């Protein structure tokens, strides 16, 4: 299998799904692979050092940093919405902030509601048309329709700032141990497609920098639409049956995208990523033999659900925001010391 090469910005703007429609089936099976959190351990760093501080700074939310980080980290990393699109994560974060009992009286509720209203408008716009996907191109079009909505302007600025900062955090990060060997093994028996909600340019840069792009035929980012649409287009173009397609992912969105197409799902559980790659070949032998659907997949999906928190901290009895924040304070500090030593981070004193 040969990577078809990166699409130019002009090609993406003109026809973002062209490479999917031009898919060349070479094997009996297809494997779709998420990237962030599934192939490399960058989820925590990207959220804590890039996503969250940019959003707080651009939307005047630094005064509630403790609350914002608790909510944003849950929705992006530890809850059942792990791995969801960045705009949905913002939507979930702002909504739950308004519901946090500890934040009442501290939260600038009217301001947060205004921010939420703008995000809701964009999310509804994307969901109004199956051909639309989340990303800077569609947000830019939406912004043109709401040019005097300064919250939408800030949302676009935040998204562009995030994209420009990724390379300083992710580009040099290696994949999990065993990824290269496993992808090479898979590519000998299946057609491989990168399926992600990360911007296309970042995906192409990382997969190219690691040399892993030699194992995949195409790369799909957020500009190509939703993950479920990537899989649907792949199945239509290649003529694959549902039992011939597997999605590898670490988030609930990956599972939903696979099952929306009746395809199969192999989970990379949060906190057990290395174990997932070590056990992958045994699971895929069953996949290639036609024995994966049923008991094996059900068992792995149950483990996947159990690794994510169905109930948020602020929904639990005895919730104390300061104690919740302290649980990961050392991890945040260490991450900043490694990647952004001069960055601004709220730290609770002992």
N, C-alpha and C positions, 0 to 999 in steps of 0.2 A: 504494500500500500504506500502511496506517495501523497504527501501533503500538497494540495492544489495551489498553495501559495496564498499570501495575504491579500485580501481585497483592499482596494484603495478607498479613501473616504468618499470619493465620487461614486464608486461602484456601490458602496453601502447605501448612500443616499438614493441612488437610482433604483436599485433592486437588491435589498439586503439578503434575500433568501435564494439568490441565484445558485450558489454552490450546492444548496440542498436539493434543488430541483434537478441539478446536473449530476447528482450522486451516481457513482459507478459501483454497483454491487459486485464484490469479488468473492465473498464467502457466504456460507449458509446462515451466518449469525451476524448480528450487529450489537455493539456495546457502546452506550452513551456514557460519557464520563464528566462529572462535575469537576471543578478545579479547587476553588478556595475551601479549605477545610476537609476536602476529600483526597486530594493529591498532594497538597502541601499544608503545613501547619501555620497558616497565616491569618486565620480568622480573628484570633484575639488581638494581635498586633494591629491589624487594619482597623478594627473597630475602635480600640482604645486610643490609638495614636493619630488616626486619620479621621474616620467618620465623626466621632463624637465631639472632639474639640473644634473641628471646623464648623459643625452645626451650631454648637453653643456660641462660638465667637461671632458667627454671621447673623445670629438671631437673638443676641442679647440675653442669653440664658446662663451665663457663667455664675450668676448669683445662686442658681439652684443646681450647681454641678453635681453635688452628691446625689440628688434625686434623679437627675437626668441620666447619669451613668448607670445607676441601679436599674432603671427601666430599659434603657437602650441595650445594656449588656444582656439582660434577660431575653428580650425579644430577638436579638441578633445571635445569641450564643447558647443560652441554656434552656430556653423554652421551646415549645413545639413549633414556633415560627422560625427557628434557627435556619439561616440560609435564605430567608425570603428576600425579595428585591428591596433595595435601599429605601425606596419611596414608601413601600408598605411598612417597612420597619419604622420609619419616621411617623407614619400614620398611627401605628400601634403604640409607639412610645408617647406621643402627645396625648392620645386618648387615655392611656392608663395613668399618665401623670395627673390628669384631672380627677382620677378616681382614687388616688393614693391618699389614705386618711392622714398619714404623717405629714403630707405636703400641704394640707389645708392651712391657710393663713400665711404660708411662705411662698406658695406658687403665684406667679403673676397670671392668674387664671384667664383674664380677658385676652392677654397677649398670646397665651398658649392656644386658646380657642381660635383666635384669628389665624395663627399658623396652621392649626389643624384644618380649618375651613379651606385654606389654599391647597393643602395637600389633598384633601378630599376631592376638591374640584379636579385636580390633575388625575388622580386615580380613577375617578368616574369617567373622565375623558378617554383614558386608555382602555378601560373596560367596555366602552361604548362601541368599539370596533375590533373585531378579532384580528385585523391586520396590523393593529397598532401594538407597539411594545414599549415598555418603560425604557427611558434613556434620554440623554441630552437632545438627540434629534427631535423626538416627539415633545419633550418639555419645551424646547425652543419654539416649536410651532404653537404649543399651548400658550406660551408666554406672549407671543405676538398678538394673541386674541385677548390677553389680559395685561396689557403693557403697564397700566397704572396700578396694578396689584403688586405692591412692593414686596409682599411676602413671597409671591411667585418669582419675582426677580431674585430674591435672596435664595430661594430654593434652587434656582438654576445656577446661581453663583456658587453655592455650596457644592452642587454636583460636579461642576467643572473643576473646582478646587480639589475635591476628593480625587478626581481622575488624574490631575497633575501631580498629586502627592504619592499615589500608589507606588510608582517606580522606586521611590526611596525606601519603601518598606518591603515590598514583595519581590521585586525583580531578581534579587540575589539569593532569595531563599531557596533551599534545595527541596526536592520532594521527600516524602516519607521513605524510609529504607525499603528497598525491594520494589519500588514503583517502576523503575526503568526495566528491570528484568521481567516483571509481571506484564507490563504493557507490551514488551517485545513478544512474550509468549502468547498473549491474547491476540496480537495482530497477525499471528500466523494462522489463526483459526476464525477470526471475526473481523468485520469492518468496524473501525473505531471512529467515533465522532465526539468532539468536545461539546458539551451542552452546559451552558452557564449563563447566569444573569450578570456577570462581570462585563464591563465594557470590552468590546472586541479588541481594541488596540492593546490593552493590558494583557489579554489572554495570548494574543499572537506573540507579544514581546516575551512573556514568561515561558511559553512552550518552546519558542525558538531559542531562547537563551539557555535552556536546559538541554536542548536537542531532542526533547521528547516529541516534538511535532513530526518527526520522521515516522512515528507509529500511527498517526491519525490522518484521515483523508481530508477532513474539514474541521473548522472551528466555528462555533456559534456563540455569540455574545448577546447582550441585552438588546442590541440594535436589530437582531434577527427575530425578535418577538419573545414570547413566553417559552419556557422549557417544554411545556406540553406540546406546543406548536412545532418546536424543533423535532421532537420525536415523531409527531404525526407526519410531518413532511418527509422525514427519513423513511418511515415505513411505506409511505405512498410511492416515493421515488424508487426505493429498492425492492418493493414488493415483499417485504418481510412479514411473516405471521407474528402475532403477539408473543408466542413462546420462543421466537427467534431473536427477541430484542431484550436486552438487559440495561438498566440504568444503574450506575454506581454513584451514590451521593451521600451526603452527610446531613441533609436538612429535610424538613417535612415537605418543602416544595418539590424536592427531587422525587420523593415517594408519590406525591400527588400527580406529578407530571407523568411518571411511569404508568400508574394505575388509571389515569385518564385515557390512556391508549391501550389499556389491558396488557401492557408490557410488564416485565418482571423488574424487581428491585433488589439490589445488593447494597445493604447499608454499611456506611463507615461511621460507626457510633462515636459520638462526642466523648473524648477521654479515652477511647479505645481504638484510635485510628490505626496505630501500628499493628495491633492484633488483627484488625480487619484485612490489612494487606498480607499478613502472614498466612491467613486462612483462606485467602481468595481463590487460590488455584483449586483447592478441594471443592469449593462451592461451584466454581465454573466448570469443573469436570461434570458435575451433576447437571448443570445448565446445558452443556453440549450434548449430554446423553438424554436430554428431555425429561429429567427427573427433578427439576428445581421447583416448579410450581407445586404448591400444596404444603406439605408438612415442613419442608426445609425453609422455604421462603417465609412461611408463617412464623416459624421459630425465630428467624433472624429479624423479622420486622417487629416482633414483640420485644426483643432485646433492644432494638432501635428506639421504640417508644419509651421503654423503661429508662433509657439513658437521658431523655429529655424531661424537663419539668412541666407537668400538665398544669400545676398551680403556681402562680407567681408569688414571690415573697410577700408582697403587700396584701395578698389575699389570705394569708395564713394567720391564725391566732398568735398573738404575742409579737407581731411584726414591729421591729424597731429599725428605722432607716439607718441610724448611725451604726448599729451593730451589723446590719446587713452590708453596709459599705466597707466596714472593717475587714470582712471576710476575704476580700480580694485586694485590699489596699497594698499589701506587700508585693503582690503580683503586678499591680499597676505601676508601682514605683520602680521595680526591677525592669519592666518593659520600657519605661521612659528613660531610665539610666542607660539602657542598651541602645535604643533607637533615637531618642530625642531628649538628650540630657538638659537642654535649655528650655524644654517645653513647659507649659503651664499645667499643673496638676494639683487638684485639691487633695490635701492630706489631713486626715483627722489626727490630732495629737493624742498621745497615750494618756 
